[in-house]
């Protein structure tokens, strides 16, 4: 009890500091719910108080788009008694757990995402556990509680939880893996059994935690740690190698239920720039931000509006390739672990070499990049970003070792502190001087950012030098308190700074969700903005929009060709692609289209861009206006109606305005009454038939008004030319049958797309009681049932109690053969080799229990392990 009480204070602190750094969010004063920013349903959002706010305690939207949205689906599945193998609500269906980023098997933590603020609670839990894990590791290495607490608290306040919180799941288990290696080392030296259990458990937990890149680089750090342990093990080297190998063999076996489906999914998937691109890139500005996170103003802040992207250069998007910040205070203290002589200096030097190698890769030094890419799988990962959690852990272990040496030895040599201080200043120059021109331009464009830099960076540098000065004095109560306040105060304030970019308030308009839940049934929708990608899955609504990797290559190919998906294109371009590919959207069962309020994506309308007014022309009797538009004029490919801006002399115009349009050899005519036309407004005129505009063809027009009072045709000069033309609008034909608006609110308009293929079709059969995975058919003769859900290895179908083969229908969907008569069909998804994976996991668990039990009881040959 006394031993436990000694650790109560530090552990409470490790929980309290992350809460303090997020206090405004916890109290509800500010709101940083990713859904407010990325769900596409927010109205009346009032953001934070500063003009250049940075990011609202998270920088990467993945924390919302995937972790929050699809993690909530996983949590709902578990709580409903469903293993979250499959996601039927994104694209045309895709694996859920095997996607890894959804944290689907990260139990019990993923269940927190079922809560309204589950993303924040999960982050706070991971921060506290990470700090406690590093605290335990450093205590095991023999450091003082103070040293372990400071390092653990800094780890719990790591920038990873700000910049890439979706990838932070493995962080608590990385120190535990190193702790497992230390325990195995002691057991091997003393000849005692076991010691390998934590290696297996921590490694498996890192895999289940969701982000394989973070776990992999954490594993590489553990490999270096292991090589040092083996080198120093002496006669116990073979025993140690056996214990570590046993742990590393059991770990993937324990994680097989996730690893095997993941490998099966990646095999048939598209994974974008992970296919070699990351092995080539470098982002040197990330190193600068890792040392001085406020060097360009608030963390992950926007580019100053007055600064062109070209002038911003390599620092404009550097935050999106930065995995964490180390901070100059932690760097200064860690350097003392290398410079000063102490019992763990060798370990500190090894960790320092690892950090240096990683930073040289981030800086883009070619030899370092080439050497880095020799490590298996590194060339296919976003190494610049995801190596930093492992580097951060290495740095903070060095911090703990330095503080322990200070407390045990007393005042450290002033010469060592001077070298550390000079090294820090040199490091700042090394990482900032290459970007000095861009930094000057940034500061000129944003005095606010410049003030933030002067205050924040100046304070951090002064605090770092003050910490070095304290290390040269005796570690009394006042000195340790001051050092703790400087180091932890800076880390807490830096983490808390993102709350200034959060929202004071914001309302999400959810009426459209309720409408879709009532009316969509088995249909899917496509959105041009509102209720964005992945979020519909959390509400169990099917949307074909996707925003994740990996994703099935067949779906990407179909989306590019049959649907023309262009998620990064301007809204007008996305709407045009939708109009051009309606047959493809109907084929995948899209029944509704979501748009921002006021947008009709089915209206293909283009107006002439006129940059100067010209004298209008009055039409009456035999007078006409005619001319030509150059072939370069942007026009719809087909024109079914036009609008022309007219003046009616305060409503005096009468009769009909006639128009003739010709493109190539094809001409179309139209007319519209002037009797009740609006003055100084566009007059719509429908053509007798849609006029097709051939490529590179000029458009000729002629307006006439043979009878009735005169009408004025307003004109202007076509932008960039000397051509004078009327103010014209050209409308393409609407689809047939025409989609109709069925719902609208402040967040979205919803259109019904007629003619969409149903989820199940079986020619010659009657279909009833249809749900996602069950259907009843009545067939007069044998037939084929088509199910518009993605075909993927692992789908099974049962008719009655008889299993049937699921064939692939077209590039995407499923089909089964139906007998004549009534059939009750059930579909279910279970990844291939799942039974083998579960047997492996159970066998590994059983073997671990047997070996641990026999080892603790001292029985048999197993005791040697």
Buried (B, 14 or more C-beta within 10 A) or exposed (E): EEEEEEBEEBBEBBBEBBEBBBBBBBEEEBBBBBBBBBBBBBEEBEBBEBEBBBBBBBBBBBBBBBBBBBBBBBBBBBEEEEBBBBBBBBBBBBBBBBBBBBBBBBEEBBBBBBEEBBBBBBBBBBBBBBBBBBBBBBBBBEBBBBBBBBBBBBBBBBBBBBBBBBBBBBBBBBBBBBBBBBBBBBBBBEEBBBBBBBBBBBBBBBBBBBBBBBBBBBBBBBEBBBEBBBEBBEEBBEBBBBBBEBBBBBBBBBBBBBBBBBEBBBEEBBEEEBEEEBBEEBBBBBBBBBBBBBBBBBBBBBBBEEBEEEBBBBBBEBBBBBBBBBBBBBBBBBBBBBBBEBEBBEBBEBBBEBBEBBBBBBBBBEEBBEBBBEBEEBBBBBBBBBBBBBBBBBBBBBBBBBBBBBBBEEBBBEEBBEBBBEBBBEBBEBBBEBBEEBBEBBBEBBEBBBEBBEEBBEBBBEBBBBBBBBBBBEBEEEBBEBBBEBBBEBBBBBBBBBBBBBBEEBEBBBBBBEBBEEBBEBBBBBBBBBBBBBBBBBBEBBBBBBBBBBBBEBBBEBBEEBBBBBEEEEEEEBBBBBBEBBEBBBBBBBBBBBBBBEBBBBEBBBBBEBEEEBEBBBBBEEBBBEBEBEBEBEBBBBBBBBBBBBBBEEEEBBBBBBBBBBBBEBBBBBBBEBEEBEEEEBBBBEBEEBBBBEEEBBBBBBBBBBEBBBBBBBBBBBEEBEBBBBBBBBBBBBBEEEBEEEBBBEBBBBBBBEBBBBBBBBEBBEBEEBEBBEBBBBBEEEBBBBBBBBBBBBBEBBBEEEEBEBEEBBEBBBBBBBBEEEBEBBBEBBBBBBEEBEBBBBBBBEBBEEBBEBBEEEEEEBBBB
